[in-house]
């Protein structure tokens, strides 16, 4: 089981980190959320019977853990969302964090806009950006593909408007 866990995490590390980046507000929150997600994956791995669905299952675990994290830490989210100095510090850290594939001014602007979405919208966009089909998104999010299409359309429109507000 330990080898399965390591292989699953290694294969999906960047996906999990992107989910953490979307749902967390500070570098410490990102690390805490990452650890929470790893724990939940470890805990649920023995129940995973169909290896074919491992990625879908992993997304579901990661997103559910992230949404729970947001709910548990809602007061901190309100501080970051309402105090420009906190958001500025958050964005500065992201820019200093390194020159990895997700560290580009335009991508940072996207993450800043994503931070303003609600947890379900964040999940939809994250899965969409991970190139999952509507059916796969529906399975992860617990809805049908038609709902995904409608909500995703609305969320993309909202995100487009938010991107116009974010300086590049």
FITI-887059 format. One line per 4 residues: number of its first residue (from 0); for each residue x, z, y of N, C-alpha, C, O. Coordinates in Angstrom, 3 decimals. Layout:
REM FITI-887059
NUM> X Z Y X Z Y X Z Y X Z Y  ...
//
This chain:
REM FITI-887059
0> 0.825 0.000 -1.188 0.000 0.000 0.000 0.875 0.000 1.259 0.556 -0.665 2.245  1.959 0.739 1.215 2.845 0.807 2.379 3.398 -0.566 2.739 3.484 -0.916 3.916  3.772 -1.340 1.729 4.289 -2.684 1.981 3.211 -3.584 2.578 3.498 -4.388 3.465  1.976 -3.456 2.098 0.865 -4.234 2.654 0.658 -3.897 4.122 0.433 -4.780 4.950
4> 0.736 -2.621 4.431 0.557 -2.168 5.815 1.640 -2.766 6.710 1.342 -3.308 7.775  2.879 -2.668 6.283 4.000 -3.179 7.081 3.860 -4.680 7.287 4.055 -5.175 8.397  3.525 -5.406 6.230 3.344 -6.861 6.348 2.204 -7.204 7.303 2.341 -8.100 8.137  1.096 -6.505 7.187 -0.063 -6.760 8.040 0.272 -6.489 9.509 -0.100 -7.268 10.387
8> 0.968 -5.391 9.772 1.333 -5.047 11.150 2.354 -6.038 11.694 2.222 -6.498 12.828  3.355 -6.368 10.913 4.361 -7.335 11.380 3.729 -8.680 11.714 4.102 -9.319 12.697  2.780 -9.104 10.901 2.127 -10.396 11.125 1.193 -10.377 12.336 0.889 -11.423 12.909  0.746 -9.192 12.719 -0.263 -9.092 13.786 0.184 -8.253 14.972 -0.631 -7.926 15.834
12> 1.433 -7.907 15.032 1.937 -7.019 16.094 1.601 -7.532 17.487 1.095 -6.773 18.313  1.871 -8.791 17.761 1.610 -9.323 19.104 0.118 -9.307 19.433 -0.260 -9.042 20.574  -0.721 -9.583 18.457 -2.171 -9.521 18.687 -2.595 -8.107 19.062 -3.368 -7.901 19.998  -2.083 -7.149 18.323 -2.446 -5.757 18.603 -1.943 -5.357 19.988 -2.652 -4.690 20.741
16> -0.726 -5.763 20.320 -0.174 -5.430 21.640 -0.993 -6.061 22.769 -1.177 -5.448 23.820  -1.482 -7.284 22.552 -2.318 -7.919 23.584 -3.633 -7.164 23.754 -4.113 -6.997 24.875  -4.208 -6.714 22.662 -5.436 -5.920 22.756 -5.146 -4.635 23.519 -5.939 -4.236 24.372  -4.044 -3.990 23.233 -3.671 -2.767 23.950 -3.505 -3.047 25.436 -3.933 -2.253 26.274
20> -2.893 -4.158 25.758 -2.676 -4.495 27.168 -3.995 -4.704 27.892 -4.126 -4.337 29.060  -4.969 -5.286 27.215 -6.270 -5.535 27.837 -7.050 -4.238 28.045 -7.726 -4.087 29.062  -6.968 -3.317 27.116 -7.816 -2.124 27.164 -7.151 -0.892 27.774 -7.853 0.051 28.139  -5.839 -0.865 27.895 -5.153 0.320 28.413 -4.880 0.179 29.900 -4.889 -0.924 30.446
24> -4.634 1.329 30.555 -4.458 1.334 32.011 -3.042 1.656 32.438 -2.633 1.294 33.541  -2.304 2.315 31.605 -0.931 2.683 31.944 -0.038 2.379 30.738 -0.539 2.172 29.633  1.256 2.354 30.943 2.166 2.126 29.803 1.982 3.182 28.705 2.027 2.864 27.516  1.777 4.421 29.109 1.577 5.477 28.113 0.280 5.252 27.343 0.223 5.476 26.134
28> -0.764 4.805 28.049 -2.026 4.494 27.379 -1.851 3.355 26.375 -2.417 3.390 25.283  -1.070 2.355 26.750 -0.817 1.243 25.827 -0.184 1.767 24.540 -0.595 1.403 23.437  0.816 2.621 24.699 1.502 3.184 23.525 0.540 4.045 22.702 0.510 3.950 21.475  -0.246 4.887 23.385 -1.208 5.743 22.673 -2.232 4.912 21.920 -2.543 5.195 20.763
32> -2.756 3.884 22.582 -3.745 3.023 21.942 -3.121 2.284 20.761 -3.752 2.157 19.712  -1.912 1.805 20.917 -1.220 1.121 19.821 -1.109 2.045 18.606 -1.381 1.638 17.477  -0.709 3.286 18.852 -0.588 4.251 17.761 -1.949 4.543 17.124 -2.052 4.657 15.902  -2.999 4.663 17.955 -4.354 4.886 17.428 -4.780 3.734 16.526 -5.334 3.947 15.447
36> -4.515 2.515 16.978 -4.892 1.338 16.190 -4.136 1.323 14.868 -4.726 1.070 13.817  -2.834 1.592 14.913 -2.050 1.619 13.670 -2.596 2.677 12.707 -2.696 2.436 11.504  -2.944 3.832 13.237 -3.489 4.896 12.386 -4.794 4.453 11.742 -5.003 4.674 10.549  -5.670 3.833 12.517 -6.961 3.396 11.976 -6.779 2.291 10.937 -7.512 2.245 9.949
40> -5.823 1.416 11.149 -5.543 0.368 10.163 -5.016 1.005 8.885 -5.449 0.652 7.788  -4.090 1.936 9.022 -3.530 2.632 7.860 -4.633 3.349 7.079 -4.692 3.285 5.851  -5.501 4.033 7.825 -6.590 4.775 7.203 -7.565 3.861 6.463 -8.063 4.216 5.395  -7.835 2.695 7.026 -8.820 1.802 6.435 -8.271 0.813 5.428 -9.038 0.153 4.728
44> -6.962 0.699 5.345 -6.356 -0.298 4.465 -6.788 -0.178 3.004 -7.012 -1.209 2.369  -6.917 1.030 2.435 -7.339 1.100 1.030 -8.733 0.504 0.790 -9.039 0.069 -0.321  -9.569 0.485 1.821 -10.925 -0.055 1.678 -10.963 -1.567 1.819 -11.961 -2.201 1.475  -9.892 -2.142 2.316 -9.839 -3.587 2.513 -9.673 -4.256 1.164 -8.607 -4.193 0.552
48> -10.740 -4.898 0.704 -10.699 -5.494 -0.631 -10.417 -6.979 -0.593 -9.701 -7.496 -1.450  -10.958 -7.663 0.370 -10.754 -9.103 0.466 -9.593 -9.394 1.396 -9.758 -9.336 2.614  -8.444 -9.702 0.866 -7.268 -9.995 1.690 -7.487 -11.231 2.558 -6.833 -11.390 3.589  -8.396 -12.100 2.150 -8.700 -13.294 2.927 -9.215 -12.910 4.311 -8.966 -13.621 5.284
52> -9.917 -11.808 4.402 -10.520 -11.374 5.660 -9.689 -10.324 6.391 -10.193 -9.644 7.284  -8.438 -10.192 6.022 -7.599 -9.147 6.607 -7.474 -9.279 8.126 -7.539 -8.273 8.833  -7.297 -10.495 8.640 -7.151 -10.653 10.085 -8.435 -10.310 10.827 -8.396 -9.644 11.862  -9.576 -10.761 10.303 -10.858 -10.432 10.929 -11.071 -8.923 10.906 -11.499 -8.331 11.897
56> -10.771 -8.312 9.775 -10.912 -6.867 9.644 -9.989 -6.158 10.634 -10.393 -5.193 11.283  -8.752 -6.638 10.746 -7.795 -6.029 11.670 -8.304 -6.106 13.111 -8.228 -5.123 13.848  -8.820 -7.263 13.513 -9.378 -7.392 14.862 -10.516 -6.395 15.066 -10.593 -5.741 16.106  -11.389 -6.280 14.086 -12.521 -5.360 14.210 -12.023 -3.928 14.392 -12.503 -3.207 15.267
60> -11.075 -3.525 13.576 -10.512 -2.175 13.681 -9.856 -1.985 15.054 -10.083 -0.975 15.721  -9.047 -2.957 15.467 -8.330 -2.844 16.742 -9.310 -2.768 17.918 -9.152 -1.920 18.797  -10.308 -3.635 17.941 -11.262 -3.634 19.054 -12.132 -2.380 19.051 -12.369 -1.794 20.107  -12.609 -1.963 17.884 -13.411 -0.734 17.834 -12.597 0.472 18.285 -13.107 1.344 18.989
64> -11.345 0.520 17.883 -10.471 1.612 18.310 -10.246 1.551 19.816 -10.265 2.582 20.487  -10.035 0.359 20.348 -9.814 0.196 21.790 -11.059 0.595 22.584 -10.955 1.269 23.609  -12.224 0.182 22.114 -13.469 0.541 22.817 -13.681 2.047 22.775 -14.083 2.641 23.775  -13.418 2.669 21.640 -13.518 4.140 21.555 -12.523 4.801 22.499 -12.834 5.806 23.137
68> -11.336 4.236 22.584 -10.294 4.748 23.481 -10.786 4.711 24.929 -10.609 5.669 25.681  -11.409 3.584 25.308 -11.942 3.450 26.670 -13.005 4.508 26.925 -12.999 5.159 27.970  -13.903 4.678 25.990 -14.986 5.673 26.161 -14.424 7.084 26.267 -14.884 7.877 27.088  -13.430 7.401 25.440 -12.819 8.743 25.467 -12.098 9.010 26.777 -12.049 10.149 27.241
72> -11.538 7.968 27.375 -10.702 8.130 28.562 -11.343 7.511 29.796 -10.643 7.054 30.700  -12.655 7.495 29.834 -13.375 6.810 30.912 -13.022 7.350 32.296 -12.938 6.574 33.247  -12.814 8.654 32.431 -12.498 9.208 33.749 -11.177 8.640 34.272 -11.048 8.394 35.472  -10.210 8.433 33.406 -8.927 7.854 33.833 -9.131 6.409 34.271 -8.506 5.960 35.231
76> -9.990 5.686 33.586 -10.267 4.296 33.953 -10.830 4.245 35.361 -10.451 3.379 36.150  -11.717 5.150 35.679 -12.320 5.150 37.015 -11.269 5.397 38.089 -11.354 4.818 39.172  -10.287 6.237 37.818 -9.223 6.479 38.786 -8.425 5.205 39.023 -8.169 4.830 40.167  -8.034 4.541 37.942 -7.244 3.316 38.081 -8.061 2.236 38.768 -7.541 1.504 39.610
80> -9.330 2.133 38.417 -10.161 1.073 38.975 -10.475 1.290 40.452 -10.711 0.326 41.181  -10.479 2.542 40.901 -10.892 2.798 42.275 -9.741 3.061 43.228 -9.930 2.968 44.441  -8.572 3.381 42.735 -7.455 3.690 43.612 -6.428 2.566 43.584 -5.758 2.351 42.573  -6.306 1.844 44.712 -5.372 0.705 44.753 -3.937 1.087 44.400 -3.216 0.291 43.800
84> -3.518 2.291 44.766 -2.141 2.683 44.455 -1.922 2.750 42.943 -0.852 2.390 42.453  -2.932 3.208 42.208 -2.823 3.267 40.757 -2.755 1.866 40.164 -1.932 1.603 39.287  -3.616 0.961 40.637 -3.611 -0.400 40.128 -2.293 -1.080 40.468 -1.738 -1.809 39.645  -1.786 -0.844 41.684 -0.520 -1.430 42.100 0.610 -0.937 41.188 1.448 -1.727 40.751
88> 0.630 0.363 40.905 1.647 0.928 40.018 1.533 0.302 38.627 2.537 -0.043 38.005  0.308 0.164 38.157 0.045 -0.413 36.845 0.588 -1.835 36.788 1.242 -2.209 35.815  0.321 -2.635 37.828 0.777 -4.025 37.853 2.307 -4.100 38.001 2.948 -4.958 37.395  2.883 -3.206 38.802 4.341 -3.183 38.937 5.006 -2.931 37.594 5.981 -3.587 37.229
92> 4.450 -1.956 36.862 5.031 -1.660 35.553 4.963 -2.897 34.659 5.925 -3.219 33.962  3.856 -3.566 34.681 3.685 -4.744 33.829 4.707 -5.819 34.185 5.220 -6.510 33.305  4.998 -5.959 35.464 5.965 -6.973 35.873 7.385 -6.558 35.505 8.226 -7.408 35.210  7.655 -5.251 35.523 8.988 -4.756 35.169 9.175 -4.647 33.664 10.302 -4.508 33.189
96> 8.091 -4.707 32.914 8.138 -4.399 31.489 8.956 -5.392 30.673 9.290 -5.118 29.520  9.272 -6.504 31.238 10.103 -7.440 30.501 9.648 -8.866 30.696 8.627 -9.137 31.328  10.414 -9.751 30.149 10.125 -11.168 30.319 9.616 -11.775 29.026 9.953 -12.914 28.701  8.808 -11.031 28.286 8.243 -11.538 27.046 7.240 -12.640 27.320 7.022 -13.007 28.474
100> 6.630 -13.171 26.275 5.724 -14.300 26.434 4.506 -13.979 27.295 3.919 -14.889 27.880  4.114 -12.716 27.387 2.950 -12.350 28.191 3.336 -11.876 29.585 2.479 -11.379 30.316  4.595 -12.015 29.975 5.066 -11.507 31.259 5.328 -12.661 32.219 6.467 -13.088 32.405  4.279 -13.144 32.808 4.337 -14.244 33.758 3.327 -13.911 34.856 2.263 -13.371 34.553
104> 3.627 -14.217 36.128 2.708 -13.833 37.213 1.263 -14.278 36.991 0.335 -13.517 37.267  1.065 -15.478 36.504 -0.306 -15.968 36.284 -0.978 -15.186 35.158 -2.172 -14.895 35.227  -0.216 -14.848 34.128 -0.772 -14.071 33.026 -1.050 -12.649 33.484 -2.057 -12.056 33.096  -0.165 -12.098 34.307 -0.431 -10.773 34.868 -1.722 -10.785 35.679 -2.493 -9.826 35.635
108> -1.961 -11.868 36.420 -3.206 -11.997 37.177 -4.409 -12.031 36.244 -5.449 -11.443 36.540  -4.263 -12.718 35.123 -5.338 -12.752 34.133 -5.623 -11.348 33.615 -6.781 -10.943 33.517  -4.567 -10.602 33.281 -4.774 -9.240 32.781 -5.412 -8.348 33.845 -6.227 -7.484 33.524  -5.047 -8.553 35.098 -5.659 -7.778 36.175 -7.153 -8.079 36.258 -7.960 -7.168 36.438
112> -7.523 -9.345 36.128 -8.942 -9.721 36.132 -9.641 -9.185 34.883 -10.773 -8.709 34.965  -8.974 -9.259 33.726 -9.555 -8.740 32.491 -9.855 -7.246 32.591 -10.816 -6.756 31.997  -9.030 -6.533 33.341 -9.222 -5.090 33.495 -10.562 -4.764 34.141 -11.062 -3.648 34.005  -11.140 -5.725 34.837 -12.411 -5.497 35.535 -13.627 -5.819 34.671 -14.760 -5.599 35.100
116> -13.415 -6.327 33.483 -14.523 -6.626 32.579 -14.935 -5.381 31.803 -14.160 -4.431 31.688  -16.154 -5.385 31.272 -16.571 -4.263 30.422 -15.955 -4.438 29.032 -15.466 -5.521 28.713  -15.969 -3.399 28.205 -15.291 -3.469 26.910 -15.739 -4.622 26.004 -14.906 -5.230 25.333  -17.018 -4.929 25.975 -17.497 -6.025 25.125 -16.985 -7.362 25.651 -16.555 -8.210 24.869
120> -17.028 -7.557 26.957 -16.517 -8.793 27.557 -15.028 -8.950 27.276 -14.557 -10.048 26.978  -14.289 -7.844 27.372 -12.858 -7.887 27.069 -12.626 -8.334 25.629 -11.747 -9.151 25.354  -13.424 -7.789 24.720 -13.292 -8.157 23.311 -13.570 -9.627 23.077 -12.823 -10.304 22.371  -14.650 -10.121 23.672 -14.999 -11.533 23.514 -13.882 -12.443 24.009 -13.463 -13.366 23.310
124> -13.403 -12.174 25.223 -12.354 -13.018 25.805 -11.061 -12.897 25.008 -10.385 -13.897 24.767  -10.715 -11.697 24.603 -9.491 -11.509 23.826 -9.532 -12.327 22.540 -8.566 -13.011 22.201  -10.645 -12.255 21.832 -10.768 -13.000 20.579 -10.807 -14.509 20.830 -10.260 -15.288 20.049  -11.448 -14.910 21.908 -11.489 -16.316 22.287 -10.069 -16.817 22.582 -9.679 -17.895 22.136
128> -9.310 -16.028 23.334 -7.937 -16.412 23.661 -7.027 -16.394 22.437 -5.992 -17.060 22.416  -7.416 -15.634 21.423 -6.665 -15.628 20.159 -7.056 -16.823 19.293 -6.565 -16.972 18.174  -7.938 -17.671 19.814 -8.338 -18.914 19.158 -9.193 -18.702 17.916 -9.127 -19.494 16.976  -9.993 -17.642 17.904 -10.932 -17.445 16.815 -12.161 -18.314 17.054 -12.521 -18.584 18.200
132> -12.794 -18.745 15.994 -14.021 -19.528 16.107 -15.163 -18.594 16.522 -15.040 -17.373 16.427  -16.265 -19.174 16.978 -17.426 -18.365 17.344 -17.905 -17.543 16.150 -18.322 -16.396 16.308  -17.843 -18.128 14.967 -18.269 -17.415 13.756 -17.362 -16.218 13.487 -17.840 -15.142 13.127  -16.052 -16.405 13.663 -15.114 -15.293 13.445 -15.311 -14.216 14.510 -15.283 -13.024 14.205
136> -15.509 -14.638 15.754 -15.765 -13.668 16.828 -17.037 -12.902 16.518 -17.086 -11.684 16.689  -18.061 -13.601 16.067 -19.332 -12.951 15.736 -19.140 -11.909 14.646 -19.702 -10.816 14.716  -18.346 -12.248 13.641 -18.103 -11.309 12.550 -17.379 -10.056 13.056 -17.740 -8.936 12.693  -16.369 -10.250 13.885 -15.609 -9.114 14.416 -16.485 -8.257 15.327 -16.445 -7.028 15.260
140> -17.275 -8.910 16.178 -18.056 -8.202 17.205 -19.410 -7.707 16.698 -20.088 -6.953 17.396  -19.806 -8.113 15.513 -21.079 -7.665 14.967 -22.278 -8.319 15.631 -23.291 -7.661 15.867  -22.176 -9.590 15.930 -23.285 -10.343 16.514 -23.363 -11.690 15.816 -22.576 -11.971 14.911  -24.310 -12.526 16.233 -24.353 -13.856 15.633 -23.640 -14.851 16.547 -23.368 -14.562 17.713
144> -23.346 -16.024 15.996 -22.559 -17.024 16.733 -23.263 -17.490 18.002 -22.601 -17.784 18.997  -24.595 -17.563 17.983 -25.327 -17.960 19.190 -25.148 -16.930 20.306 -24.945 -17.294 21.465  -25.222 -15.648 19.954 -24.985 -14.592 20.950 -23.575 -14.702 21.511 -23.370 -14.560 22.717  -22.615 -14.952 20.652 -21.232 -15.100 21.093 -21.139 -16.233 22.105 -20.513 -16.083 23.154
148> -21.763 -17.365 21.793 -21.715 -18.508 22.695 -22.273 -18.187 24.071 -21.663 -18.517 25.088  -23.435 -17.542 24.101 -24.082 -17.201 25.374 -23.249 -16.180 26.144 -22.960 -16.373 27.325  -22.862 -15.092 25.471 -22.092 -14.038 26.144 -20.716 -14.529 26.568 -20.219 -14.153 27.629  -20.108 -15.356 25.756 -18.787 -15.880 26.094 -18.873 -16.799 27.309 -18.004 -16.764 28.180
152> -19.908 -17.611 27.366 -20.099 -18.484 28.530 -20.226 -17.644 29.810 -19.582 -17.936 30.818  -21.058 -16.607 29.757 -21.240 -15.724 30.922 -19.940 -15.010 31.281 -19.598 -14.870 32.455  -19.227 -14.565 30.261 -17.987 -13.832 30.501 -16.910 -14.740 31.086 -16.169 -14.320 31.974  -16.813 -15.967 30.605 -15.830 -16.914 31.168 -16.156 -17.207 32.632 -15.258 -17.311 33.467
156> -17.423 -17.336 32.926 -17.836 -17.580 34.312 -17.468 -16.376 35.191 -16.949 -16.544 36.294  -17.739 -15.175 34.699 -17.398 -13.953 35.431 -15.882 -13.838 35.611 -15.405 -13.496 36.693  -15.146 -14.119 34.567 -13.690 -14.036 34.630 -13.133 -15.059 35.614 -12.184 -14.772 36.343  -13.716 -16.234 35.634 -13.294 -17.262 36.582 -13.463 -16.769 38.018 -12.583 -16.972 38.854
160> -14.579 -16.131 38.298 -14.814 -15.565 39.635 -13.816 -14.453 39.948 -13.299 -14.370 41.062  -13.552 -13.607 38.970 -12.592 -12.513 39.170 -11.184 -13.058 39.411 -10.430 -12.503 40.210  -10.838 -14.128 38.729 -9.509 -14.734 38.916 -9.322 -15.263 40.340 -8.203 -15.281 40.854  -10.394 -15.685 40.965 -10.318 -16.170 42.336 -9.977 -15.034 43.315 -9.397 -15.266 44.376
164> -10.348 -13.808 42.936 -10.116 -12.640 43.769 -8.712 -12.072 43.607 -8.238 -11.340 44.475  -8.043 -12.400 42.509 -6.743 -11.819 42.192 -5.633 -12.680 42.776 -5.577 -13.880 42.508  -4.744 -12.078 43.575 -3.609 -12.857 44.119 -2.639 -13.209 43.005 -2.435 -12.431 42.072  -2.045 -14.388 43.112 -1.074 -14.846 42.098 0.329 -14.557 42.569 1.291 -14.862 41.865
//
